[in-house]
Amino acid sequence: MKKIVLYFFSIYEKIIMVLIKPIFYREQKFPLKRMNERPVEFAFAFKYIAQFYPKTMLDIGTGGTSFPHIVNYCGIKMTASDYIDKYWINGMSNRHVPILKLDITQPTLNKKFDMITCISVLEHIKENRAALKGMFSLLNKGGHIILTFPYNENKYVEDVYRHPNAGYGKDHAFIGQVYSREQVNHWLNDNGAEIVAQEYYEVFTGELWTMGESIYPLKPTTADKKHHLTCILLKKKTA
């Protein structure tokens, strides 16, 4: 019986590979318009995944990325999620993992996780305080949340894509917030959380996110020097 199952599964995989080849072709022929910040953001995430080795994880706003699939391949039970109806006007699919439909501002899941990741997604969620409350409600005590987003230590921008000096994003259907220390402090106070680690990066030659020319590789910097992106690790207090 086992041999029969394996045989049919191998046939199924061959069929899938034939059907998915057009997707591979499209991705190679039409790559992303610009390199992005994911190498730094994913490196930050995996640094702390490797440090804490959570048994269960939840990824917020997975979209079409393979990040949850790679985490699963590490032996960690990862749940990928996205609020598909609101942020993907033309719909979306992920060929790597099944996507759980989830509004993180009003989560209805009845399970908790050891770690939650939200990579370059939080800036698109207007109700950011509700989103963080939702994340912490799904986190085990002592658990961690990894966030990455556009950041300026002293200045919050409601939608940098609509700024007259924005380098890109004017045609995006969603907003792009630049968070500041004020918002981070709200998240900590709302949820009884603490910052474990925070990194800052200079990404553009201009003052704010998207402005000026892109900088590659990204430049590590500090809160008191020019920066555009932060990667932050939060912990849910046990008390």
N, C-alpha and C positions, 0 to 999 in steps of 0.2 A: 504493500500500500504506500509506504513512504517513497519508494522508487517512482511510483506512478505520479504522486504529488509533485516530486522534484522534476520529473520529466515535463509535466504540463506547465509548471512554473517557469522552466527554462524556455519553453515555447512562447509563453506569455511575455517574458522579458525581451525576446528577440522581436516580437511584434511591436512592443512598446518602443524599442530602439529605432525601428523603422519609422514609426509615427512621429517620434520626437526629433528626428534629424532636421526637419525644416526649422525647428526652433533653434537648434544649434547654429544652423546656417545664418539665420537672421541675427542672432546675437553676435556672431563673428563679423558679419558684413556691416552691421549698424551698431557699433559699440556706443557706450555712453558718451554724451557730448563733452564731458570734462572728467578728468580724474577727480577723485573725491577724497574724503577724510576717513573712509572705512579702514584702511590699514592701521591707522593710529587708534581708532575706536575699537576695532576688533582685537587689536593687541592688548589694549587696556582691559577689555572684557575677559580675554583668555588668561591674562596674568592673574586675575582674581578667581576665575574658575579653577585654575590650577592650584591656587593657594588654599581655597576652601573646599574644593571637590564637593559641591552640593549634590544631593541625590536627585532632587527634582528642581526643574527650572521652568519659568514662563517667559516667553519673549513677546513683547508688546509691539505691534506694528510690523510684523515680519515682512509683509509685502511678498515680493518674488524672490527674496534672498535665500541663500543656502545655509545661512548661519545656524539655524536650529538643527539642520541635518548634520552639520559637522559636530555640534554638541552631542547629538544623539550617538554619533559614531564614536564618541569618547566614552560611551557607556552611561551617560547621564540622561535621565528621562526628561526630555524637553517638550513642552507644549508650545506650539506656535499659534499666535493669534493676530487678528486684525479686525478693525471695524470697517468691513468691506464696503457696505452700502454708503457710508458717509464720505470716505476719503478716496474711493476709486470710482469715479463717475462712469467710466467705461467698463467697470468690472475688472477683476484681476484673478490670476491663477498662480499657483506655485507648484512647479514640477518636482520639488524636492521633498516637501512635507505636506501633510494635511493641515489646513488652516481652520482654527476655531474662531467663529465670529464672536467678537467680544468688544463691548463698549467699556473701556477701562474706567470711565467716569461714573459708570453705574454697573459694576460687575455683578453677575449673578452666579458665578461659579461657587460650588460648595466644597472646594478643596483649597489647600494652602501649599506654598512652595518654599523651598530653601533659598532660592535666589530668583530675582526677576531682572530681566534686561530690557532696556528701551533705548535703542541705538538710533540717534538722529530721527526721532519721531515726536518727542514731547513738544518741540517747537511748533508743531502743526496743530496741537490740541489747545484750543482757546481756554477751556476750563481746566487749566493746569493744576490748580489746587485740588479739584475733584479727582483728577487723574492720579495724583500722588496718594490721595486718601484711598482710592481704589486699589492701587498697587500694594500699599501697606496692609490693607484689609485681607489681601491674599498671601501675605508673607508670614511664615512661621516666626515665632519669637527668636531673636538673635540672627534672623536671616538678613540678606543683603540685597540692595537694589543698585544696579549699574545703569547710569544715565549718561548720555552724551548729547550735547545740543549747542547751538550758537550762544555765545555768552559775552557779556561786558560787565566787569565788576561793578561799575557805578551807574550804568545807563540801561534801562529797559526800553525795548522797541517793540511796539505792538505788532507790527507787520513790516519787516525790513524789505520784503519783496515790493511793497508799494512806496518805498522811499524813492525820491527823485534820483538819487545817486546809486540805486541798486544795479549791480552788474548783471543780474539775471533774476528770473522769477516773476516778472511782471505778468506773465501769462499763466502762472500757476493758479489752479482753482482753490488752493488752500493757502493759509497764512504761514508766515515764517517769523516766529517771535525770537527776539534776542533777550534772553533772561539775564537777570542781574542778581547781586547778593540778596537784595530784598526778597525776591521770589524764593530763592533757596532757603532763606531763614523762615519764610512762611511754611514751606514744606516740612522743615525740621520741627517747628513748634506745633504744627497741626497734628503731627504723627508721632511725637516723642522719639525722634530719630537723631542720629548723630552722623557727622561726616568722618569716614575712615580715611579716605584719600581723595585728593582732587588734583588734576593736572590741567595745565593751560597751554594753548597752542596758538601761534600766529599763523593764519591761513591766507590772508590777503594783504596787499600793500596798502589798501585804504583803511579808513577808520573803523568801519563796521562790516559785518558779515555781507558777503557778495561784492563789496566795493573794491575797486582797483583790480590788479592782476592777481591771479592765484599764485601761491608760493608752494613749490615742491622741492624737496620734502618739507613737510610742515615743521615749523620751528618751535621747540619747547620753550616756554617762557614762564612768567610769573604773573600774579594778580596785579602787581603794581607797574607792569610794563604792558605794551600793546599786545592784545590777544583777541581772538575771535571765537574760539571753541574751548569748551571744557569737557573733561571726562571725570565723572564723580562717582564715588562709591559710598552709599549710605547704609547704615545699619539700624535695624529695629531693636530698640533697647529691650532687655529682658525684664526689667523691673516694671 
